[in-house]
């Protein structure tokens, strides 16, 4: 049995596939004992990978893109697609059944502060729709929990949230306006590792890919109730009904990949969003940042 230290950046429902694989024993069935490490500060995960304190991590490919854009010799590489659509939604205090992005003009919007990718991607959507970002009234620097309270009190018109905050706000009178996942493929979460570890521990890394593939086959055949029950031990503070509703929403939005193959389109959408907002000085490209060969090897 190989042993790998796997990092999660923080606990989130949209990472459900990873928790399901751990809970179901999909990695263990492939001969890998996984030691899960919660980093808390996502950027610290990169240092752990480069130092050898961890073998691999799951997180946004944006970290790999950013590292390659700053350093063409970067050793980081993404592989194994898991979340390939945007899990964030815009939720308002009043119903907007015919909402379109142009309707954000003049809206006081609580922007996610915990991670940068959702706001980058929303700005990309606005640019593609010909809408000036300056037309919005974004409120930054506050957490999602605080923004939920602000929408309830009426001091924000809407907030950019992921689950369970979406369902929690709905339970208090909020209304979903827009799912950012509707833009289509966008690479939000995959494994990543340093190339030396990917080479030295390749057999174990291939086993991790096979474990994810097994989980994906199960996930897309399971009911929201079955999935919520499986991952509930990872979300002890989340009401089971809210967890199940969140899982059902994400299944319906199609945010979770059906295979570990990494879609080039999903990568390029994220890379374009980052380039458009100035988060990176150049586009390093799919081939520099993604290793699809290990997935092909694992699933051959």
C-alpha positions as CSV (number, residue, x, y, z in Angstrom):
1,X,0.0,0.0,0.0
2,X,1.4,3.4,-1.1
3,X,1.0,6.4,1.2
4,X,0.3,9.9,-0.2
5,X,-0.3,13.1,1.7
6,X,-3.1,14.9,-0.1
7,X,-3.9,18.6,0.6
8,X,-7.4,20.2,0.6
9,X,-7.4,24.0,0.6
10,X,-10.5,24.3,2.7
11,X,-13.7,22.4,3.3
12,X,-16.4,23.1,0.7
13,X,-19.4,21.2,-0.7
14,X,-18.3,21.7,-4.3
15,X,-15.3,19.5,-3.4
16,X,-17.8,16.7,-2.7
17,X,-16.3,14.3,-5.3
18,X,-13.0,14.1,-3.3
19,X,-14.8,13.5,0.0
20,X,-16.9,10.8,-1.7
21,X,-13.8,9.1,-3.0
22,X,-12.2,9.1,0.5
23,X,-15.4,8.0,2.2
24,X,-16.1,5.2,-0.3
25,X,-12.5,3.9,-0.2
26,X,-11.9,4.5,-3.9
27,X,-8.2,5.4,-3.4
28,X,-7.7,2.6,-0.9
29,X,-9.2,0.2,-3.4
30,X,-6.4,1.2,-5.8
31,X,-3.7,0.6,-3.3
32,X,-3.2,4.1,-1.9
33,X,-3.5,5.2,1.7
34,X,-4.4,8.9,1.7
35,X,-3.5,11.2,4.5
36,X,-5.7,14.3,4.2
37,X,-4.2,17.6,5.2
38,X,-6.4,20.7,5.4
39,X,-4.1,23.7,4.5
40,X,-6.5,26.5,5.4
41,X,-4.5,29.0,3.4
42,X,-4.6,27.8,-0.2
43,X,-1.4,29.6,-1.3
44,X,0.5,27.7,1.4
45,X,-0.3,24.4,-0.5
46,X,2.2,25.4,-3.2
47,X,5.0,25.7,-0.7
48,X,4.2,22.3,0.8
49,X,4.3,20.7,-2.6
50,X,7.6,22.2,-3.6
51,X,9.1,21.3,-0.2
52,X,7.8,17.8,-0.3
53,X,5.7,18.3,2.8
54,X,2.8,17.1,0.7
55,X,2.6,14.8,-2.4
56,X,-0.3,16.3,-4.2
57,X,-3.2,18.7,-3.6
58,X,-6.6,19.6,-5.1
59,X,-7.3,23.2,-5.9
60,X,-8.0,25.6,-8.7
61,X,-5.8,25.2,-11.7
62,X,-5.5,29.0,-11.4
63,X,-2.6,28.4,-9.0
64,X,-0.7,26.4,-11.5
65,X,-1.5,29.0,-14.3
66,X,-0.4,31.8,-12.0
67,X,2.9,30.0,-11.1
68,X,3.7,29.3,-14.8
69,X,2.8,32.8,-15.8
70,X,5.3,34.2,-13.3
71,X,7.9,31.5,-13.7
72,X,8.3,29.6,-17.1
73,X,10.3,27.0,-15.3
74,X,7.5,26.2,-12.8
75,X,7.4,22.6,-11.6
76,X,3.7,22.6,-10.9
77,X,1.2,20.7,-13.0
78,X,-2.5,20.0,-13.0
79,X,-4.1,16.6,-13.8
80,X,-7.4,14.8,-13.1
81,X,-10.4,17.0,-13.8
82,X,-13.0,17.0,-11.1
83,X,-14.8,20.4,-10.9
84,X,-15.0,21.8,-14.5
85,X,-17.9,24.3,-14.2
86,X,-18.2,27.4,-11.9
87,X,-19.9,26.5,-8.6
88,X,-20.7,30.1,-7.7
89,X,-24.2,31.7,-8.0
90,X,-25.6,35.2,-7.7
91,X,-28.4,35.3,-5.1
92,X,-30.5,38.3,-4.5
93,X,-33.0,39.5,-1.9
94,X,-35.8,39.8,-4.4
95,X,-36.9,37.5,-7.2
96,X,-35.6,38.2,-10.7
97,X,-37.0,35.4,-12.9
98,X,-35.9,37.0,-16.2
99,X,-32.4,38.0,-14.9
100,X,-29.7,38.7,-17.5
101,X,-26.1,39.8,-16.7
102,X,-27.0,43.3,-18.1
103,X,-29.3,43.6,-15.1
104,X,-26.3,43.9,-12.8
105,X,-25.9,47.5,-13.8
106,X,-26.4,49.6,-10.6
107,X,-26.7,46.5,-8.4
108,X,-24.9,46.5,-5.1
109,X,-23.2,43.1,-5.3
110,X,-21.3,41.4,-2.5
111,X,-18.3,39.9,-4.2
112,X,-16.6,36.7,-2.9
113,X,-13.5,37.6,-0.9
114,X,-12.4,34.2,0.2
115,X,-11.0,33.2,-3.3
116,X,-10.4,35.4,-6.4
117,X,-11.5,33.1,-9.2
118,X,-15.3,33.7,-9.0
119,X,-14.9,37.4,-9.4
120,X,-12.3,37.1,-12.2
121,X,-14.7,34.8,-14.0
122,X,-17.8,37.0,-13.5
123,X,-15.8,40.0,-14.9
124,X,-14.9,37.8,-17.9
125,X,-18.6,37.0,-18.4
126,X,-19.4,40.7,-18.3
127,X,-16.7,41.7,-20.8
128,X,-17.9,38.9,-23.2
129,X,-21.5,40.3,-22.9
130,X,-20.3,43.8,-23.6
131,X,-21.1,45.1,-20.1
132,X,-18.7,47.4,-18.4
133,X,-17.6,46.2,-14.9
134,X,-17.9,49.8,-13.8
135,X,-21.6,49.6,-14.2
136,X,-21.8,47.4,-11.1
137,X,-21.4,48.5,-7.5
138,X,-19.3,45.7,-6.1
139,X,-18.7,45.4,-2.4
140,X,-15.4,43.6,-1.7
141,X,-13.5,42.5,1.4
142,X,-16.3,40.7,3.2
143,X,-16.9,37.0,3.7
144,X,-19.8,35.0,2.2
145,X,-21.5,34.6,5.6
146,X,-21.4,38.3,6.2
147,X,-22.8,38.9,2.7
148,X,-25.7,36.6,3.3
149,X,-26.7,38.7,6.3
150,X,-26.3,41.9,4.3
151,X,-28.7,40.5,1.6
152,X,-31.2,39.5,4.3
153,X,-31.0,43.0,5.9
154,X,-31.3,44.7,2.5
155,X,-27.9,46.4,2.6
156,X,-26.8,44.4,-0.4
157,X,-29.0,43.7,-3.4
158,X,-27.3,40.4,-4.1
159,X,-24.2,38.3,-3.2
160,X,-21.9,36.0,-5.0
161,X,-22.0,32.7,-3.1
162,X,-21.2,29.0,-3.2
163,X,-23.1,26.2,-1.4
164,X,-24.3,25.9,1.4
165,X,-24.6,29.7,1.5
166,X,-26.8,29.7,-1.6
167,X,-29.3,27.3,0.0
168,X,-29.1,29.0,3.4
169,X,-29.9,32.4,1.9
170,X,-32.8,30.8,-0.1
171,X,-34.2,29.4,3.2
172,X,-34.2,33.0,4.5
173,X,-36.0,34.5,1.5
174,X,-33.2,34.8,-1.0
175,X,-33.6,34.1,-4.7
176,X,-31.1,32.7,-7.2
177,X,-30.6,35.1,-10.0
178,X,-27.8,33.5,-12.0
179,X,-25.5,30.4,-12.0
180,X,-22.0,31.2,-13.1
181,X,-21.7,27.6,-14.3
182,X,-24.1,28.5,-17.1
183,X,-21.1,30.0,-19.0
184,X,-20.0,26.5,-19.8
185,X,-16.7,24.6,-19.0
186,X,-14.4,26.4,-16.6
187,X,-11.6,24.6,-14.8
188,X,-12.2,25.1,-11.1
189,X,-10.7,22.0,-9.4
190,X,-8.2,19.3,-10.2
191,X,-5.3,17.5,-8.6
192,X,-1.9,19.2,-8.9
193,X,1.6,18.3,-7.9
194,X,5.2,19.1,-8.5
195,X,6.7,17.3,-11.5
196,X,9.4,15.5,-9.6
197,X,6.7,14.0,-7.3
198,X,4.6,13.1,-10.3
199,X,7.5,11.3,-11.8
200,X,8.9,9.6,-8.7
201,X,5.5,8.5,-7.4
202,X,3.8,7.9,-10.7
203,X,2.3,4.6,-10.0
204,X,0.5,6.0,-6.9
205,X,-0.5,9.1,-8.8
206,X,-2.1,6.9,-11.5
207,X,-3.9,5.0,-8.8
208,X,-5.3,8.3,-7.5
209,X,-6.7,9.0,-11.0
210,X,-8.3,5.6,-11.2
211,X,-9.8,6.2,-7.7
212,X,-11.3,9.5,-8.9
213,X,-12.6,7.8,-12.1
214,X,-14.4,5.1,-10.0
215,X,-15.9,7.8,-7.8
216,X,-17.1,9.7,-10.9
217,X,-18.9,6.7,-12.3
218,X,-20.7,6.2,-8.9
219,X,-21.4,9.9,-8.4
220,X,-23.3,10.3,-11.7
221,X,-25.4,7.2,-11.0
222,X,-26.2,8.1,-7.4
223,X,-29.0,10.2,-6.0
224,X,-28.5,13.4,-4.2
225,X,-29.6,11.7,-1.0
226,X,-27.0,8.9,-1.4
227,X,-24.2,11.4,-2.2
228,X,-25.1,13.6,0.8
229,X,-25.2,10.6,3.1
230,X,-21.8,9.5,1.9
231,X,-20.1,12.8,2.5
232,X,-22.0,13.9,5.6
233,X,-19.2,13.0,8.0
234,X,-17.1,15.7,6.3
235,X,-19.9,18.3,6.9
236,X,-21.0,17.6,10.5
237,X,-22.0,21.3,11.0
238,X,-24.2,21.3,7.9
239,X,-27.9,20.4,8.1
240,X,-28.5,17.2,6.1
241,X,-31.4,18.7,4.2
242,X,-29.3,21.7,3.2
243,X,-26.4,19.4,2.2
244,X,-28.7,17.3,0.0
245,X,-30.2,20.4,-1.6
246,X,-26.7,21.7,-2.3
247,X,-25.6,18.4,-3.9
248,X,-28.7,18.3,-6.0
249,X,-28.1,21.8,-7.3
250,X,-24.5,21.1,-8.2
251,X,-25.5,17.8,-10.0
252,X,-28.1,19.8,-11.9
253,X,-25.6,22.4,-12.9
254,X,-23.2,19.8,-14.1
255,X,-20.2,21.2,-12.3
256,X,-18.7,17.7,-11.6
257,X,-16.8,16.0,-14.4
258,X,-17.8,12.6,-15.6
259,X,-14.2,11.5,-16.3
260,X,-10.7,12.7,-15.1
261,X,-9.8,13.9,-18.6
262,X,-9.0,17.6,-18.5
263,X,-11.0,19.6,-21.1
264,X,-8.8,22.1,-22.9
265,X,-11.8,24.5,-23.3
266,X,-12.3,24.6,-19.5
267,X,-8.6,25.5,-19.0
268,X,-8.6,28.2,-21.7
269,X,-11.8,29.8,-20.3
270,X,-10.1,30.2,-16.9
271,X,-6.8,31.4,-18.4
272,X,-8.6,34.0,-20.5
273,X,-10.5,35.3,-17.5
274,X,-7.2,35.6,-15.5
275,X,-5.5,37.4,-18.4
276,X,-8.4,39.7,-18.9
277,X,-8.4,41.0,-15.3
278,X,-4.6,41.3,-15.2
279,X,-4.2,38.4,-12.7
280,X,-1.4,37.0,-15.0
281,X,1.0,38.9,-17.3
282,X,0.9,36.2,-20.0
283,X,-1.0,33.0,-20.9
284,X,1.3,29.9,-20.3
285,X,-1.1,27.6,-22.1
286,X,-2.7,24.2,-21.5
287,X,0.3,22.1,-22.5
288,X,2.6,23.8,-20.0
289,X,0.2,23.5,-17.1
290,X,-1.7,20.2,-17.6
291,X,-0.5,16.6,-17.7
292,X,-3.1,14.6,-19.6
293,X,-0.7,11.7,-20.2
294,X,-1.0,10.4,-16.6
295,X,-4.7,10.2,-17.0
296,X,-4.3,8.3,-20.3
297,X,-1.9,5.9,-18.6
298,X,-4.1,5.4,-15.6
299,X,-7.2,4.6,-17.6
300,X,-5.6,2.6,-20.4
